[in-house]
């Protein structure tokens, strides 16, 4: 599986309260969360993001609370992949749980710029900046994580496994 999209780039220590401000946690509806995604750090994000776009960030992305609302908001906004130097542990697990693809790659995180067009292959871990021609390699997802993400998250994956 691969994705290709325009990059939205953010820095280090982007916490879950910036991804989806707590004042908007009045609903768990993904569309509601998406409509407020990143507004405290980038108030133009929701008007510019398109389905398939890619988010790139520095270290410790998703630090803060353990709520799943943050990866849900990102996924529902249309982002197809988050690439970061590193992820906060709970965000990493929550992203997989909700079916939001993530890749850790410090070199890509440092080199890719806002607005670049990037493609990534989940099977090989290859990330290519189409704009600059640079190529990076992240560790590809293990097979079981690919299956969870392809199913749309852990709940859906578990339901399909229990129906077999």
Backbone bond lengths (Angstrom), bond angles and torsions (degrees), N, CA, C in turn:
res aa  C-N    CA-C-N  psi(-1)  N-CA   C-N-CA  omega(-1)  CA-C   N-CA-C  phi
1 X - - - 1.449 - - 1.524 108.63 -
2 X 1.325 115.87 140.07 1.459 119.84 178.15 1.523 110.05 -139.58
3 X 1.329 114.88 160.21 1.461 122.21 178.55 1.521 109.10 -134.27
4 X 1.315 115.48 158.64 1.459 121.17 178.69 1.517 107.90 -148.53
5 X 1.336 116.77 132.09 1.454 119.03 -179.97 1.512 113.18 -170.57
6 X 1.313 113.57 176.73 1.467 122.91 178.37 1.522 108.77 -81.74
7 X 1.330 116.32 143.88 1.463 122.32 -174.67 1.526 112.32 -92.92
8 X 1.342 113.20 136.64 1.460 123.45 166.73 1.520 104.69 -111.95
9 X 1.335 117.56 117.19 1.466 121.29 -172.90 1.517 111.20 -109.18
10 X 1.326 114.59 135.39 1.455 122.63 179.10 1.519 109.24 -132.21
11 X 1.309 117.34 169.00 1.456 122.51 -173.97 1.514 114.67 -91.42
12 X 1.323 114.74 -151.18 1.459 123.02 -178.92 1.524 111.18 -84.45
13 X 1.320 115.56 156.51 1.462 123.24 171.79 1.530 114.10 56.14
14 X 1.319 116.45 39.86 1.467 120.40 174.83 1.523 106.35 -74.36
15 X 1.339 115.64 111.09 1.459 118.49 -174.22 1.524 112.02 -91.99
16 X 1.312 114.32 166.65 1.464 120.18 -175.34 1.526 112.19 -64.31
17 X 1.340 118.08 -26.48 1.466 119.95 177.79 1.530 112.03 -74.85
18 X 1.316 117.56 -17.70 1.468 120.84 172.63 1.536 109.02 -85.70
19 X 1.320 115.89 -37.72 1.463 119.68 179.62 1.523 110.36 -62.78
20 X 1.334 116.88 -47.50 1.464 121.79 174.33 1.534 107.01 -141.41
21 X 1.338 116.15 102.92 1.463 119.75 -177.86 1.533 112.18 -56.53
22 X 1.327 115.51 140.24 1.471 122.13 -176.33 1.528 112.20 -55.85
23 X 1.318 118.20 -29.95 1.472 120.53 -178.64 1.535 112.00 -64.55
24 X 1.333 117.24 -15.07 1.467 121.08 -179.94 1.532 112.92 -103.10
25 X 1.311 116.62 11.79 1.454 120.20 179.90 1.527 112.04 -88.89
26 X 1.310 115.34 31.42 1.466 121.23 177.85 1.516 111.22 -80.81
27 X 1.322 115.95 -9.16 1.458 121.46 -179.84 1.526 108.67 -145.83
28 X 1.310 116.15 146.87 1.465 120.77 175.09 1.522 110.85 -96.91
29 X 1.337 117.35 5.35 1.460 122.06 -179.70 1.531 109.80 -63.48
30 X 1.333 118.15 121.47 1.464 120.46 -178.68 1.534 113.98 -54.93
31 X 1.327 118.36 -38.31 1.471 120.38 179.75 1.525 111.01 -64.76
32 X 1.320 116.44 -39.94 1.467 120.37 177.65 1.529 109.93 -63.81
33 X 1.319 116.82 -46.81 1.456 120.41 179.91 1.528 111.01 -62.02
34 X 1.327 116.85 -42.22 1.471 121.10 179.57 1.522 111.68 -61.25
35 X 1.310 116.96 -34.68 1.470 120.35 -177.49 1.528 112.90 -69.10
36 X 1.328 116.80 -10.29 1.471 121.18 178.41 1.527 112.36 -122.31
37 X 1.308 117.35 7.42 1.454 122.25 -177.43 1.532 110.88 -60.89
38 X 1.307 116.52 129.54 1.474 126.15 174.00 1.538 113.66 65.90
39 X 1.328 119.43 8.34 1.462 120.18 -171.36 1.526 114.25 -61.64
40 X 1.322 119.10 -27.44 1.465 119.69 -179.48 1.529 113.36 -81.67
41 X 1.317 117.58 -14.68 1.462 121.09 178.20 1.536 111.01 -111.16
42 X 1.331 116.66 -23.92 1.468 122.15 -177.87 1.528 108.21 -153.51
43 X 1.321 115.85 89.17 1.469 119.41 -174.29 1.528 113.68 -71.64
44 X 1.327 118.01 -1.35 1.466 120.63 176.02 1.531 111.93 -103.54
45 X 1.330 117.02 -4.71 1.460 121.07 -175.62 1.526 112.24 -52.84
46 X 1.326 117.79 -53.51 1.469 120.02 -173.50 1.524 112.34 -64.77
47 X 1.312 117.92 -26.49 1.470 119.59 179.21 1.527 112.09 -84.94
48 X 1.329 117.70 -15.24 1.466 120.91 -177.39 1.527 114.21 -106.70
49 X 1.324 117.46 -23.56 1.468 120.43 -174.76 1.528 110.69 -70.64
50 X 1.309 115.41 142.11 1.466 122.52 176.62 1.523 108.66 -126.52
51 X 1.308 115.47 155.02 1.465 120.52 178.12 1.518 109.64 -54.60
52 X 1.316 116.03 130.42 1.457 121.50 179.10 1.514 114.38 99.30
53 X 1.337 118.17 -13.42 1.461 120.08 -179.66 1.523 110.91 -62.60
54 X 1.331 114.94 164.68 1.461 122.25 -173.71 1.527 109.34 -125.11
55 X 1.323 115.72 138.84 1.460 121.33 177.07 1.523 107.79 -104.81
56 X 1.334 116.09 135.81 1.459 122.29 177.83 1.525 107.22 -125.80
57 X 1.329 116.34 137.57 1.463 120.17 -178.22 1.518 110.16 -145.79
58 X 1.322 114.28 173.29 1.458 121.10 179.98 1.516 111.97 -84.51
59 X 1.312 115.49 -137.51 1.463 120.53 -175.55 1.527 111.52 -88.76
60 X 1.319 114.64 155.54 1.464 124.01 173.55 1.530 112.83 60.78
61 X 1.319 116.98 36.52 1.468 120.49 179.88 1.522 109.53 -64.95
62 X 1.324 116.11 134.07 1.459 121.68 176.85 1.511 114.34 84.40
63 X 1.330 117.04 20.00 1.465 119.22 177.18 1.528 108.77 -68.11
64 X 1.297 116.10 165.63 1.464 120.14 179.08 1.507 111.83 111.96
65 X 1.306 115.75 -133.92 1.460 120.40 -172.55 1.523 112.41 -72.89
66 X 1.315 114.82 166.68 1.464 120.58 -178.42 1.523 112.54 -95.66
67 X 1.332 117.85 7.60 1.464 120.43 -178.50 1.524 111.53 -64.79
68 X 1.322 116.22 141.47 1.467 121.10 176.42 1.526 111.94 -77.89
69 X 1.316 117.75 -5.05 1.466 121.18 -177.82 1.525 112.46 -58.01
70 X 1.335 117.76 -34.96 1.469 120.32 -176.64 1.528 112.39 -64.42
71 X 1.333 120.26 -54.57 1.461 117.54 177.49 1.530 113.25 -66.31
72 X 1.323 117.38 -28.69 1.471 119.74 175.94 1.518 109.80 -64.16
73 X 1.341 117.43 -44.63 1.468 121.53 179.74 1.523 111.03 -61.33
74 X 1.328 116.55 -43.77 1.468 120.56 179.65 1.519 110.65 -63.07
75 X 1.318 116.60 -48.92 1.470 120.74 -178.99 1.527 110.83 -62.31
76 X 1.319 117.07 -45.07 1.464 120.95 -178.47 1.526 112.63 -67.96
77 X 1.327 117.27 -21.80 1.465 120.19 177.98 1.525 111.97 -72.36
78 X 1.337 116.28 -16.78 1.459 120.87 -179.38 1.517 114.12 114.20
79 X 1.322 116.85 -7.75 1.469 120.29 178.81 1.526 109.31 -62.75
80 X 1.334 115.89 129.77 1.466 120.52 -177.04 1.526 113.15 -96.90
81 X 1.344 116.90 -12.87 1.457 121.09 -176.26 1.519 108.93 -165.73
82 X 1.336 115.76 141.91 1.464 120.92 170.02 1.524 106.89 -116.40
83 X 1.330 115.16 125.53 1.459 122.65 175.60 1.523 106.21 -110.22
84 X 1.321 117.43 130.97 1.464 120.27 177.77 1.517 110.36 -145.50
85 X 1.327 114.64 161.86 1.460 119.77 173.97 1.528 108.73 -62.44
86 X 1.346 115.67 -43.13 1.464 121.04 175.98 1.523 108.58 -158.80
87 X 1.326 115.48 158.83 1.459 122.39 179.57 1.521 109.19 -119.12
88 X 1.332 115.51 147.29 1.459 118.91 169.60 1.528 106.73 -63.03
89 X 1.297 116.53 141.39 1.467 121.90 -172.74 1.528 112.96 -56.20
90 X 1.322 118.12 -46.01 1.467 120.26 -177.40 1.529 110.77 -68.62
91 X 1.339 117.98 -35.78 1.461 120.17 177.16 1.526 109.64 -65.18
92 X 1.313 117.31 -42.57 1.460 122.02 179.50 1.522 110.11 -54.58
93 X 1.325 115.76 -49.42 1.467 119.95 -178.59 1.529 111.35 -68.27
94 X 1.332 117.32 -41.42 1.460 120.60 178.85 1.523 111.70 -63.61
95 X 1.329 117.37 -36.93 1.464 120.56 178.09 1.525 110.44 -61.68
96 X 1.307 116.56 -45.42 1.465 120.13 177.62 1.527 109.82 -63.30
97 X 1.329 116.47 -43.62 1.468 120.56 -179.44 1.519 113.18 -57.60
98 X 1.346 117.28 -34.80 1.469 119.80 -178.95 1.526 112.46 -97.58
99 X 1.338 116.97 0.45 1.462 120.35 176.71 1.514 114.61 82.46
100 X 1.335 117.43 26.67 1.470 121.85 176.09 1.521 108.58 -94.55
101 X 1.338 118.49 113.46 1.465 120.35 179.22 1.530 111.85 -65.20
102 X 1.325 115.56 136.13 1.460 122.55 177.80 1.520 108.44 -136.66
103 X 1.331 115.58 148.94 1.463 120.70 178.12 1.523 108.21 -139.73
104 X 1.328 115.79 131.96 1.454 120.45 174.00 1.519 108.84 -94.14
105 X 1.341 115.35 123.70 1.460 120.02 178.83 1.528 108.38 -158.87
106 X 1.340 116.98 94.13 1.461 120.27 -178.17 1.530 114.09 -55.52
107 X 1.336 117.05 -38.96 1.470 120.00 -178.82 1.524 111.68 -65.37
108 X 1.321 117.22 -43.46 1.467 121.04 178.13 1.510 110.35 -66.26
109 X 1.316 116.29 -42.23 1.464 121.27 179.75 1.528 111.31 -57.37
110 X 1.315 116.34 -41.77 1.465 120.99 -178.58 1.522 112.98 -74.25
111 X 1.324 117.98 -35.47 1.465 121.12 -170.70 1.526 114.98 -92.04
112 X 1.310 117.73 -30.11 1.469 120.72 -176.18 1.523 109.75 -75.52
113 X 1.329 115.91 137.92 1.459 121.81 -177.59 1.524 111.75 -108.56
114 X 1.317 115.12 156.24 1.459 121.78 174.83 1.525 108.80 -55.68
115 X 1.313 116.78 133.18 1.459 121.48 178.28 1.512 115.05 90.22
116 X 1.345 117.85 -13.88 1.465 120.05 177.36 1.525 109.54 -63.26
117 X 1.308 115.56 156.99 1.459 120.81 171.96 1.524 106.56 -99.75
118 X 1.335 115.56 129.08 1.457 121.54 -175.02 1.518 109.52 -130.81
119 X 1.331 115.21 144.56 1.462 120.02 171.82 1.517 108.19 -126.69
120 X 1.320 114.74 147.69 1.457 119.89 -178.82 1.517 109.86 -140.56
121 X 1.317 114.61 141.87 1.457 121.83 179.26 1.525 108.12 -111.67
122 X 1.324 116.80 117.72 1.459 121.14 -177.18 1.523 112.40 -71.09
123 X 1.315 117.77 -25.86 1.461 120.69 -178.44 1.527 112.18 -75.01
124 X 1.324 116.87 -37.37 1.461 120.52 -177.27 1.533 112.99 -101.73
125 X 1.338 117.10 -19.79 1.454 121.18 -175.38 1.521 113.09 81.93
126 X 1.329 117.59 4.57 1.467 120.78 -178.53 1.526 110.03 -77.42
127 X 1.331 114.01 128.90 1.466 123.03 175.92 1.516 106.18 -116.64
128 X 1.316 116.39 125.67 1.467 119.92 -179.44 1.513 109.88 -122.59
129 X 1.330 115.80 125.51 1.459 121.34 173.65 1.524 106.07 -84.29
130 X 1.313 116.21 102.28 1.462 121.71 -177.30 1.520 110.05 -62.49
131 X 1.322 117.48 -34.45 1.463 122.06 -178.06 1.521 111.98 -64.61
132 X 1.333 117.59 -44.04 1.469 120.57 -175.92 1.521 113.25 -102.51
133 X 1.324 117.32 -16.00 1.458 120.75 -177.35 1.521 113.83 85.31
134 X 1.328 117.78 -2.58 1.461 120.40 179.72 1.527 110.51 -71.83
135 X 1.325 115.13 150.36 1.458 121.16 179.77 1.522 109.22 -130.65
136 X 1.326 115.79 141.34 1.458 123.17 -177.73 1.525 108.32 -134.33
137 X 1.323 115.18 160.81 1.460 118.53 178.19 1.519 110.18 -128.68
138 X 1.310 115.05 121.27 1.459 122.43 172.70 1.519 107.20 -101.40
139 X 1.302 115.52 162.89 1.456 118.91 176.25 1.528 107.77 -69.57
140 X 1.338 118.07 124.52 1.467 119.29 -179.99 1.529 110.98 -67.03
141 X 1.322 115.54 156.83 1.453 120.50 178.15 1.521 110.56 -64.96
142 X 1.330 116.90 140.78 1.462 118.42 169.34 1.530 108.91 -63.22
143 X 1.299 116.17 157.22 1.470 121.31 -174.86 1.527 112.53 -55.73
144 X 1.330 118.11 -42.76 1.463 119.62 -177.16 1.530 111.65 -67.38
145 X 1.327 118.66 -33.25 1.468 120.76 177.06 1.522 109.84 -71.48
146 X 1.332 117.22 -39.41 1.476 119.53 175.27 1.523 110.40 -56.93
147 X 1.319 116.74 -41.99 1.469 120.33 -179.36 1.522 111.49 -65.60
148 X 1.330 117.90 -39.00 1.468 121.24 177.61 1.521 109.99 -64.03
149 X 1.326 117.30 -45.89 1.470 121.37 -179.21 1.526 110.33 -66.00
150 X 1.318 117.44 -44.60 1.471 120.74 179.11 1.525 111.68 -61.33
151 X 1.336 117.18 -32.10 1.465 121.29 178.54 1.527 112.06 -74.83
152 X 1.341 116.79 -14.50 1.455 120.36 -178.80 1.513 113.13 97.29
153 X 1.334 116.80 8.20 1.450 120.81 177.37 1.512 111.70 135.13
154 X 1.325 114.91 171.85 1.456 121.98 -174.42 1.527 112.99 -66.42
155 X 1.323 117.85 -39.41 1.467 120.15 -178.36 1.525 110.23 -63.65
156 X 1.321 117.17 -47.67 1.454 120.93 179.59 1.526 110.80 -64.83
157 X 1.315 116.67 -41.47 1.461 121.19 178.56 1.537 110.24 -60.13
158 X 1.314 116.38 -45.64 1.460 121.22 -179.24 1.524 111.32 -64.17
159 X 1.328 115.68 -40.61 1.479 119.25 178.49 1.525 110.51 -62.29
160 X 1.316 117.73 -42.73 1.479 119.43 -178.96 1.522 110.74 -68.38
161 X 1.329 117.42 -34.09 1.463 120.78 179.02 1.536 110.72 -69.90
162 X 1.342 116.56 -36.22 1.472 119.15 -177.84 1.526 112.03 -77.37
163 X 1.326 117.46 -16.68 1.461 121.64 178.88 1.526 111.72 -83.74
164 X 1.316 117.22 -13.43 1.459 121.48 -177.49 1.516 111.18 -75.97
